[in-house]
Structure formats: C-alpha cells, structure tokens
Amino acid sequence: MDYLDDINGKIDYFDIKTETDAHILAVEVNDFLPRDKSGKTRSRVIPNILHLLDHVDKHRVEANFYITTELLKDFPEVVSLICSRGHEIGVCLDFRENACYSNLIELKDEIVLITGDPFLGVMLKSNPRRYQHHFRKLAACGYGYCLTETMPYDIRPANRIFGIAFESGESIAVLTPSSHNLWGIKVEFGRPGNIRLLPLWFLRRCLHKYTSTGQPAVLNFPLWEFDPHLPRRLTGPIRNIKNYGNLSIAEFKLTRLLLEFDFAKIARIIDSNSR
C-alpha cells in the first residue's frame, strides 16, 4: 500500500467510490454576529434554519448541516429538527479552540443518541497545521468523514472524495472544497461565501463539469448567507464586499442551482463498501 510517514505512524490514501451523481450542499449552522452578554443581540439561527429547511424541502433535495458546539449547547433541538426533515447533521469544529479535543467523543455520542445514525461527519474550520494529526484524532473517535473548509496543504490535493487509512487500523473519508480552472486560474468555488460571490454562470459551469466526470462537487453555504436582512457592521470596503456582497441575491442563486442539479446526503453518496 502507498503509505506515507506521519508523526504518529504511517498513512495510506485511497479513493472512495460514490453511488450517485448528486452533489453535496454543506451548510454551516452558526451565528454570523456574536451574541453579547447583555442579550441585546438575538440569535437568528432558528428563523434562518426553518427558512432554509423549508426551501430545500420545497426543491426535494438533501442537505448536510454542521452545527457548532456553542449552538449545540444553546439549541439542541436544531439537531432533532434537521434530522426529522431527512437531512444529515454533523459537528462544526475549529481546532484553533483548545476545547475541541476534550469533548470529541461526547459530541459524537450526543448527536448519535438523537439521530440514531452512527455515521457522523465533521466540518473542520480554519486551516490548521498538521491536518493528518486532526484526521487521525477524528478517526480514532469514530467519526466517518471530515469536510474541510480549505484545501489542506499537507495532503494530496484532489477534486474527489478520498479516504485516509492509518496504520493503527482507523480510517476516515475526506472531502475538500471543489475547484475549477478558469482561464488557467484555480478557483475553489466550493469554499464558504463563493456561491454568493461568484457568478451564477461560472457555478453552473463548474457543477456541469463535475457531473460529466461522475464526481460530486462540494459546496459550502453558511446559514447566515440565507439571511438578506442580516444586520451590517461597518468595516473596510474589501471586508464589506467579502461579508455582505451579493447577500440579497444569495437565496436566488442557491435556488437556481437546486432547480438544475441534484444534491444528496454524504452518507448516501459514499459507497457503503468504502466506509
């Protein structure tokens, strides 16, 4: 096997078969505006999640939702709500926070207890060093797959779902943001915010390309981008565009993609024989 050296042993990359031509819509369930201790800033998660669930149900597509540890503590009913609608629910983690490592198993057990599905995934925020170390930790805790927000620099780049097997026997599937070459420039259209910021014609072109090759594209769509009435904060011009550009038409663009392409749960896309 093609093993590569790692600090804690050797690892092996292997391709994972997919069972459908559907793509993957990954939704980060989070508050864009942090709530203050005074309670003046109200969470917009509940109305936004209800609106988005009604929207995807209307178009008969399956989505994949990832809830942060803070919201899981404040709104545990969101997990039951998403699961009852037939969508996949996972955990959104940021390993820049030291608390993540201390409760990985507890987080998994809590959600599995609600959903009854042991195949649980993680959306990994930020761009930590030593991705392989984090993948190993998640695999050891029993997580089935990890979806990264950015392209890891210490593993092979691939516009496909692939797996990592560790010498200790654990394995985990890895999904990275999808990319496409535009006039020789690599554009990671699957990263958070790019459905909102990139032209619709380019997104359609990217998804058609992935469909023709039989590979599912991974699109990351933060929940707060479905909220055109999100309160604005005054920042610099570049950050304003990054945070609020095209916010008013994000729902329209997502709708057009849902009408034209199929989307499914990751558990259904990944071949059960490859897990």
ZITA-V473459 format. One record per backbone hydrogen bond with DSSP energy under -0.5 kcal/mol. NH is the residue of the N-H (numbers start at 0). CO is the residue of the C=O. E is the energy in kcal/mol with one decimal. If there is no record, write none. Layout:
[[NH & CO & E] [NH & CO & E]]
This chain:
[[2 & 0 & -2.0] [3 & 10 & -2.8] [5 & 8 & -2.4] [8 & 5 & -1.6] [10 & 3 & -2.5] [11 & 164 & -2.3] [12 & 1 & -0.8] [13 & 162 & -2.2] [15 & 160 & -1.5] [18 & 268 & -2.7] [22 & 261 & -3.1] [23 & 216 & -3.0] [25 & 23 & -0.6] [25 & 218 & -3.3] [26 & 24 & -0.6] [26 & 63 & -3.4] [27 & 25 & -0.6] [28 & 26 & -0.7] [28 & 65 & -3.1] [29 & 27 & -1.0] [31 & 29 & -0.5] [33 & 31 & -0.6] [38 & 35 & -1.3] [41 & 39 & -0.8] [47 & 43 & -1.7] [48 & 44 & -3.2] [49 & 45 & -2.2] [50 & 46 & -2.1] [51 & 47 & -2.5] [52 & 48 & -2.5] [53 & 49 & -2.2] [54 & 50 & -1.7] [55 & 51 & -2.7] [56 & 52 & -2.2] [57 & 53 & -1.8] [58 & 54 & -1.2] [59 & 56 & -1.2] [60 & 55 & -2.0] [61 & 262 & -1.8] [63 & 24 & -2.5] [64 & 87 & -3.2] [65 & 26 & -2.5] [66 & 89 & -2.2] [67 & 28 & -1.4] [68 & 91 & -0.6] [71 & 67 & -2.2] [72 & 68 & -1.5] [73 & 69 & -1.9] [74 & 70 & -3.8] [77 & 74 & -1.8] [78 & 75 & -1.0] [79 & 75 & -0.8] [80 & 76 & -2.2] [81 & 77 & -2.6] [82 & 78 & -2.3] [83 & 79 & -2.5] [84 & 80 & -1.0] [84 & 81 & -0.5] [85 & 82 & -1.6] [86 & 81 & -1.8] [87 & 62 & -2.2] [89 & 64 & -2.5] [90 & 120 & -2.0] [91 & 66 & -2.6] [92 & 90 & -0.6] [92 & 122 & -2.7] [94 & 124 & -0.5] [96 & 93 & -2.1] [97 & 95 & -0.6] [99 & 96 & -1.7] [100 & 97 & -0.7] [102 & 98 & -0.7] [102 & 99 & -0.8] [103 & 100 & -0.7] [106 & 102 & -2.5] [107 & 103 & -2.0] [108 & 104 & -2.7] [109 & 105 & -2.2] [110 & 106 & -2.0] [111 & 107 & -2.7] [112 & 108 & -2.0] [113 & 109 & -1.0] [114 & 110 & -2.9] [115 & 111 & -2.9] [117 & 115 & -0.6] [119 & 117 & -1.5] [121 & 144 & -1.5] [122 & 90 & -2.8] [123 & 121 & -0.6] [123 & 146 & -2.8] [124 & 92 & -3.5] [124 & 122 & -0.7] [132 & 129 & -0.8] [133 & 129 & -1.3] [134 & 130 & -2.8] [135 & 131 & -2.3] [136 & 132 & -1.9] [137 & 133 & -2.5] [138 & 134 & -2.5] [139 & 135 & -2.3] [140 & 136 & -1.3] [141 & 138 & -1.3] [142 & 137 & -2.2] [143 & 119 & -2.8] [144 & 119 & -0.9] [145 & 172 & -2.4] [146 & 121 & -3.6] [147 & 145 & -0.6] [147 & 174 & -2.6] [148 & 123 & -2.0] [151 & 149 & -0.6] [159 & 157 & -0.9] [161 & 173 & -1.8] [162 & 13 & -3.8] [163 & 171 & -2.5] [164 & 11 & -2.9] [165 & 169 & -3.1] [166 & 9 & -2.0] [168 & 165 & -2.2] [171 & 163 & -1.8] [172 & 143 & -2.0] [173 & 161 & -3.5] [174 & 145 & -2.5] [177 & 217 & -1.3] [179 & 186 & -2.2] [181 & 184 & -3.2] [182 & 180 & -0.6] [184 & 181 & -1.5] [186 & 179 & -2.6] [186 & 184 & -0.6] [187 & 185 & -0.5] [188 & 186 & -1.6] [189 & 177 & -2.3] [190 & 187 & -1.3] [192 & 219 & -0.6] [193 & 190 & -1.9] [196 & 192 & -1.9] [197 & 193 & -2.4] [202 & 198 & -1.9] [203 & 199 & -2.5] [204 & 200 & -1.9] [205 & 201 & -2.4] [206 & 202 & -2.3] [207 & 203 & -2.4] [208 & 204 & -1.9] [209 & 205 & -2.1] [210 & 206 & -2.6] [211 & 207 & -2.2] [212 & 208 & -1.1] [213 & 209 & -0.7] [213 & 210 & -0.9] [214 & 209 & -1.9] [218 & 23 & -3.0] [218 & 216 & -0.6] [219 & 189 & -1.1] [220 & 25 & -3.3] [220 & 218 & -0.6] [222 & 27 & -2.6] [224 & 221 & -1.4] [225 & 222 & -2.1] [226 & 223 & -1.5] [227 & 225 & -0.6] [229 & 226 & -1.5] [234 & 232 & -0.5] [239 & 235 & -2.4] [240 & 236 & -1.8] [241 & 237 & -2.2] [242 & 238 & -2.7] [243 & 239 & -3.0] [244 & 240 & -1.8] [246 & 243 & -1.8] [248 & 245 & -1.0] [249 & 245 & -0.5] [249 & 246 & -0.7] [252 & 248 & -2.3] [253 & 249 & -2.4] [254 & 250 & -2.4] [255 & 251 & -2.1] [256 & 252 & -1.7] [257 & 253 & -2.4] [258 & 254 & -2.0] [259 & 255 & -1.2] [260 & 256 & -2.4] [263 & 22 & -2.3] [267 & 264 & -0.8] [268 & 264 & -1.6] [269 & 265 & -2.6] [270 & 16 & -2.5] [273 & 270 & -2.1] [274 & 271 & -0.8]]
